[in-house]
Amino acid sequence: IMRGLSVAVPTPFDKEYRLDLATAADLTQWWMEVGLGTSKSMIKLCSAWGQGPDLSDEEWPRLVETVVKAAGPGANIMCGLRSKDTLRTIEDAKRAQDLGANSLQIELPYNHAPTQDQYVKHFAMISNAIDIGIMIYNTYWFGCQPIEPETMLRLQDAEHVAAVKWNYPDEDGYDKMKEFSHIFNVIDNSGQVVRCHKNGGRGTVSAFAPAYAADELKVWDLVESGRYEQAQELEDRISSAL
C-alpha cells in the first residue's frame, strides 16, 4: 500500500495556533472524495510539510485519531514520526498503529550519528515491535550518513520495512536504488519521478495533490502506463501554473 503518491497533507490550526480538528476532519473527507487515501495514494500526516515538527506529543495523536475516523474504514493513512532514539520511536510507532494508521514514515535517527550497522538494528527493532508497514525516510541532509543500498539489502528480512523514501547525495548513488527496488517500494524524493520509475521505483512525493489531486493522480497514472513524456509535460505544467 506504500506506493503511488505520498501526499503530505497540511495540518490546520486556528488563529491561536491550536489544532483545528474539525477542519482536519472536513479536509480528510474531501481528500477521500477526490481520490486520495487509496491503494495508489497515501494521506500522510505529521510530516515536515504537514507541520509535524511543530506538533507536540499530545497533539499529533489527536490529529491521527481524527483523520483516521474521518477517512473511514480501509483508508490509506500514513503517520510520519519524528527522529528519536529507538525505544522512543517504538513507543510512537505503537501509538500510531493503535490509533489506526496503517503505515509509518520514519526518519533516520540523525541526532545519534548512526552507523550503517546501527541503522539495521534501529529499523529491525522497530519492525519487530509493530504490525504495520514502515517507509524509511533517508534524511541524510541533517548531518548523518545516508542509508546505503547495501544496508537496505540487509533489511530485507525486517518484515515490516516495506518502502524507502529515496534521495541520495550524488547522482550515481541515486540510481543504485536498482539494487533493492525489487524488494522495497522506492518512493522518489528528488523530483525525478520518471527516472525513479525507470529504476523500478513505485511512487513519488506530491507537493500539489492536497489541492490538485486529480491532476497529480493523472501524472502518476501516466507514469505507471509508461507514458513518461506525457507525465513529465503534465507535471511541468502543474508546477509552472503554481
ZICOR-V54033 format. One record per residue. N is the residue number from 0. RES is the residue in one small letter. D_LAST is the distance of its C-alpha to the last C-alpha in Angstrom with 2 decimals. Layout:
[[N & RES & D_LAST] [N & RES & D_LAST]]
//
This chain:
[[0 & i & 28.90] [1 & m & 26.81] [2 & r & 24.83] [3 & g & 21.71] [4 & l & 18.57] [5 & s & 19.17] [6 & v & 16.97] [7 & a & 17.21] [8 & v & 17.03] [9 & p & 17.00] [10 & t & 20.42] [11 & p & 20.98] [12 & f & 23.40] [13 & d & 25.27] [14 & k & 25.85] [15 & e & 28.58] [16 & y & 26.39] [17 & r & 28.32] [18 & l & 27.04] [19 & d & 26.08] [20 & l & 27.44] [21 & a & 27.56] [22 & t & 23.81] [23 & a & 23.49] [24 & a & 25.81] [25 & d & 24.01] [26 & l & 20.62] [27 & t & 22.51] [28 & q & 24.15] [29 & w & 20.94] [30 & w & 19.46] [31 & m & 22.75] [32 & e & 22.67] [33 & v & 19.38] [34 & g & 20.83] [35 & l & 20.20] [36 & g & 23.27] [37 & t & 25.02] [38 & s & 26.72] [39 & k & 23.50] [40 & s & 21.18] [41 & m & 22.23] [42 & i & 21.29] [43 & k & 21.65] [44 & l & 22.86] [45 & c & 23.74] [46 & s & 21.71] [47 & a & 20.40] [48 & w & 16.84] [49 & g & 18.84] [50 & q & 20.89] [51 & g & 23.81] [52 & p & 25.42] [53 & d & 25.64] [54 & l & 27.51] [55 & s & 31.29] [56 & d & 33.62] [57 & e & 34.47] [58 & e & 30.94] [59 & w & 29.30] [60 & p & 32.08] [61 & r & 31.71] [62 & l & 28.01] [63 & v & 28.88] [64 & e & 31.73] [65 & t & 29.71] [66 & v & 26.92] [67 & v & 29.55] [68 & k & 31.56] [69 & a & 28.70] [70 & a & 27.50] [71 & g & 31.05] [72 & p & 33.24] [73 & g & 31.90] [74 & a & 28.32] [75 & n & 26.79] [76 & i & 26.28] [77 & m & 25.99] [78 & c & 26.84] [79 & g & 25.88] [80 & l & 28.89] [81 & r & 29.09] [82 & s & 31.26] [83 & k & 34.89] [84 & d & 38.30] [85 & t & 39.39] [86 & l & 41.44] [87 & r & 38.86] [88 & t & 36.19] [89 & i & 38.63] [90 & e & 39.14] [91 & d & 35.42] [92 & a & 35.09] [93 & k & 38.02] [94 & r & 36.69] [95 & a & 33.30] [96 & q & 35.28] [97 & d & 37.64] [98 & l & 34.83] [99 & g & 33.59] [100 & a & 30.82] [101 & n & 31.48] [102 & s & 29.97] [103 & l & 29.20] [104 & q & 26.96] [105 & i & 29.38] [106 & e & 28.68] [107 & l & 31.29] [108 & p & 33.97] [109 & y & 33.02] [110 & n & 35.06] [111 & h & 38.20] [112 & a & 37.81] [113 & p & 38.52] [114 & t & 40.13] [115 & q & 39.40] [116 & d & 42.48] [117 & q & 41.21] [118 & y & 37.88] [119 & v & 39.99] [120 & k & 42.14] [121 & h & 39.29] [122 & f & 37.31] [123 & a & 40.53] [124 & m & 41.89] [125 & i & 38.80] [126 & s & 38.90] [127 & n & 42.57] [128 & a & 42.05] [129 & i & 39.55] [130 & d & 39.09] [131 & i & 35.31] [132 & g & 33.08] [133 & i & 31.68] [134 & m & 28.61] [135 & i & 29.33] [136 & y & 26.46] [137 & n & 27.35] [138 & t & 26.50] [139 & y & 28.62] [140 & w & 26.54] [141 & f & 28.40] [142 & g & 31.48] [143 & c & 33.20] [144 & q & 34.00] [145 & p & 31.52] [146 & i & 32.99] [147 & e & 34.54] [148 & p & 34.78] [149 & e & 38.51] [150 & t & 37.93] [151 & m & 35.74] [152 & l & 38.64] [153 & r & 41.00] [154 & l & 38.98] [155 & q & 39.33] [156 & d & 42.22] [157 & a & 40.31] [158 & e & 40.00] [159 & h & 36.84] [160 & v & 34.79] [161 & a & 32.78] [162 & a & 29.47] [163 & v & 27.92] [164 & k & 24.36] [165 & w & 24.74] [166 & n & 23.94] [167 & y & 26.70] [168 & p & 27.52] [169 & d & 28.25] [170 & e & 27.37] [171 & d & 30.80] [172 & g & 30.73] [173 & y & 27.43] [174 & d & 29.15] [175 & k & 32.11] [176 & m & 30.38] [177 & k & 32.40] [178 & e & 35.43] [179 & f & 34.40] [180 & s & 31.68] [181 & h & 34.55] [182 & i & 35.44] [183 & f & 32.25] [184 & n & 28.86] [185 & v & 26.61] [186 & i & 23.01] [187 & d & 20.84] [188 & n & 19.36] [189 & s & 18.53] [190 & g & 15.57] [191 & q & 18.32] [192 & v & 18.60] [193 & v & 20.55] [194 & r & 22.89] [195 & c & 23.47] [196 & h & 24.36] [197 & k & 26.70] [198 & n & 28.38] [199 & g & 29.05] [200 & g & 26.10] [201 & r & 25.37] [202 & g & 21.84] [203 & t & 18.59] [204 & v & 16.57] [205 & s & 13.42] [206 & a & 10.81] [207 & f & 8.87] [208 & a & 12.17] [209 & p & 13.23] [210 & a & 10.90] [211 & y & 10.48] [212 & a & 13.87] [213 & a & 15.08] [214 & d & 12.53] [215 & e & 13.00] [216 & l & 16.69] [217 & k & 16.92] [218 & v & 15.70] [219 & w & 18.44] [220 & d & 20.94] [221 & l & 20.53] [222 & v & 21.10] [223 & e & 24.09] [224 & s & 25.58] [225 & g & 25.42] [226 & r & 23.12] [227 & y & 21.34] [228 & e & 20.21] [229 & q & 18.63] [230 & a & 16.92] [231 & q & 15.52] [232 & e & 14.45] [233 & l & 12.56] [234 & e & 10.91] [235 & d & 10.02] [236 & r & 8.66] [237 & i & 6.41] [238 & s & 5.35] [239 & s & 5.41] [240 & a & 3.79] [241 & l & 0.00]]
//
